[in-house]
Amino acid sequence: MTVLAAGLALVGSLFFALGAALQQFEAARASGPALRRLLRRPRWLLGGLAIGAGTALHIVALKYGPLTVVQPMGVASLLFALPCAAALRHRRPRPGELASAAVIAIGLMGLVLVVPEHTGSPYLGTGEAAVLLGGAAAVSLVLWAAGRRSSPAARAALLATAAGVLYGATATLARVLVDGNWEPWFLAAVPVPALLALILLQRAYAVGHFGVAFAALQVTDPLTAVAFGALLLGEPLPTGAVSTLVALGAGALAAAGTVALARTTPMTPAPDPAAR
């Protein structure tokens, strides 16, 4: 069953990577990242379906295998995404891109493995949920404002980081809805940060630096969920000198790889005549 779980998670990562590459390709070709334009583009919608399939496979994998096996397989989506994005542009991925992605993947894997698994039933009250949503909104707003005055690579990273914060908040709410005690209004609240995250992510993709945008998303989303889980749900954080050192080293690797990806050539295709 563990092998089956690892295989499902790996295939799910491939679907997620393909979906992200398709959506970035269309967001960069469209005349703007507005959802109303992107929703009329079949390949962008196909990318959304691929992301949905990848997410579903990841959830099924968690039913058959432990988190310590499934989560590292999810990290592979970054290694799959760059070749997929390069293939859409009829070129080969550069060695530097793949090396940077590998460094980020190793860092993310280290971070995932040192976070203890929480087995209790989470609870989130109205006050804590308001702090969760308000805090995520405030952080993403600051990142969005900073991105408006940044270089293209930094803008892509900041917008994708803002999306990752909102997706982390969404994941925290979803975890409570699935496994814990919750208030009825949580059901209506969940789509709000998810939709805002989707909009910000498409803006990040439209900049053209797909590698750094996708890497920033992959790093921020799980770390935000872990932080919210620890602060609001009482979930455990790594303890002990060894775990702390591993977490710090893994975080440094992920950050260094993201910076390296930011220095690569933007993945912006030729303008789309249909968009004009």
N, C-alpha and C positions, 0 to 999 in steps of 0.2 A: 504493500500500500504506500509505503514511503517513496518508492521508485515511481509509482503512478503519480503521486502528488507532485514530485519534482518535475516529471514530464509535463503534466498539465500546466504547472506554473511557468515552465520554460516556453511552452507553446503560447500561453497567455501573454508572456512578455513580448513574443514576436508579433502577435496581433496588436498589442498596445503600441509598439514601436512603429509598425506600419501605419496605424491610424494617425499617430502624431506626425509622421513624415508627410502623409497625404494632406492633413489639415494645414501644416505649415506651408506646403507647396502652393496650396490654393490661397491661403491668406496672403502670401507674398505676391501672387499673380493678380489678385483682385485689386480693384481701384481703391479699396479701403477694407479694414478689418471688421466692418459692421456686420453683425450677425445676419441682418436681412439680406445682404448680398451673398454671404457665404452659404446661407441656407438654400440658395438657388443653384449651387454648384455641386453636381453629382459626386465628384471625387471627395469633396469636403464631407458630404453626408456619408459616403462610404468609409471615410476615415473615422467618423463618429461610431459607425456600426462596428468597425474593427476594435476600437477602444472599448466599446461595450462588451464585445465578445471576450477580449482579453481580461477585463475586470471579472466577468462571470467565471472564466476558467480559473482565475486566481482564487475566487471565493470557494469554488468547488475543491480546488487543491487543498485549501485549509481544512476541509472536512476529512481529507484522507491522510494528511501528513502534518507533522509539527511545524510551528511557526519558524523554528530555526532552520528548517529545510526549505520551506516555501518562500520565505521572504528573500533570501539571497538569490533565488531564481528570478525574482521580480526585478532585481538590480540589472539583470542582463538586458533589459529593454533599452538601456542607453547604448549598449554595444551593438544592438540590432538596429537602432534608430538611425545612426549615422550612415551605414551602408544603404539603408532604404532611402534616405533622403538624397544621397549621392546618386543612386540608380535613377531616381526620378529626374535628375538633371543630366543624365547620360554621362556620368563621370565616375571615376573610382574614388573611394574615400582616401584622403591623404594619410600617410603613416602617422603624422603628428596628431591628427584628429583621433585616430584609433588609440594611440598611446595615451592621450589625455583622457579619453573615455574609459580606458582600462584603469587608470589611476583613480578616477572618480568611482568606478564600480567597486574597486577594492576598498576604498574609503567607506562607501555606503554599506558594503557587506560587513565591514568591521563594526560600524555603528549599529547595524541591525542585530548582530550577534551578541553584543554586550548588553542590550536592553532586556531586562527580565520579562518573562511573560506573566501577565496578570490574569489570575483565575477567578477573581471575585466578580460579583455583579455590580456594575457601575451605577452610580446615581448622580443625577444632575438636576439641581433645583432651578427655580425660575431665576433667582439672583445669579447663580453661577452661569446659567445659559446666557443671560444678558451680558455678563462679563466676557464670556467666550465670543459672542457675536460682535460686541462693541470693540473689544480688543483687537480682533482680527480685522475689523473694518478700519480701525484707526491706523494700524500698522500698514495695511495695504494702501491706504490713502497717502500716507507719507512716502511709501515706496513709489507709488504712481507719480506723485509730485516731483520726487527726485529724478525719476526717469525722464521727465519732460526737458530737463536741463542737462542731460548726460550725452555721452557719445553713443553711437548706435549699439555697440556691443554692450555697454553698461546699461543702456535703456532696455535692451532685450532681457538682460539678467534681472534687472529690477522689476520689470513688469511680470516676468515669470515667477520671481520670488513672491511678489504680491499675490499672484494666482495660487502659488503653493501654500501660502498662509491661509487663504480662504478655503482651499481644498482640505487642509489639515483641520480647520474648524468644522467643515462639513463631515469629515471622517469621524471626528469626535462625537458630533451629534448622532451620526448614523450608528456608531457603536452603542450609544445609550439606547437608541430606539430598538436595536436588535436584541441587546442582552440585559438591559437594565430597567430602572424605573424612570418614567418621564411624564412630562405634562403634555396635554393634547395639542398645545400650540406649537410644539416642536415639529410636528408633521408639516405645518405650513412654513416653518422657518428654514427647514433644511434646503429647499431649492434656491433660496435667496443667495447665500454665499457661493453655492455651486454655479449659479448663473453668472454672478459677478466674476468669479474665477475664470469661467470660460471666456468671457469678453476680454479680460486682461490678458489671458494666454494667447488669444488670437492677435491681439495688438503686439504682443512680444514676438510671435511668429512672423508677423508682417514686416518686422524690422529686417529680417533676413539671416540673423545669426542663430540658426536653428540649434547648433550644438550647445551653445552656452545657455540658450533659453530652456531647452529640454533638460540639461544638466541642473540648472538652478531649480527647476520644478521638481526633479527627482530628489534633490537634496532637501529642499524646504518642506515639501509635503509631509514626509514621514517625521522629520524632526519637529515640525509644528504639532503634529498629532501626539507625539510623545510628550512634548512640553505641556500641552493642554491636558493630556491624560494625567500627568504627574501633579499639575497644579490644581485641577478641578475634580478629577475622578479618583485621586489617591493611588494612582498606579505607580509601581516602583521604578526607580532610576538605577543605573549601574552603581554598585557600591564596591568598595575595596580599591586598593592602590592599583592593582593590575588592570581592573576594568576601567578605571578612570584614565589611566595612561593609554590604554587601547582606544578608548573613546576619543581622547584628545588627538592621538596620532591619526586615527581614521578621519576625524573631522579636518585635520590639516591636509591630508591627502585629497579629500573631496574638494576642499577649497582651492588647493594648488592646481588640480586638474581642471576646475571650472575657469580659473584665470587663464590657463593655457589655451583652453578652447575659445575663450573670448578674443584671443589674438589671431585666430584663424580667419580665412577669407569668408565673407558672408555668403550664405547659400541663397542668393536671390536670383531667380530665373529671369529670363527676358520678359518684358512687359507683355501682358495678355491683351491682344487686340480686342477680344470679345468684351473685356472689362471696360475698355474705353468706349 
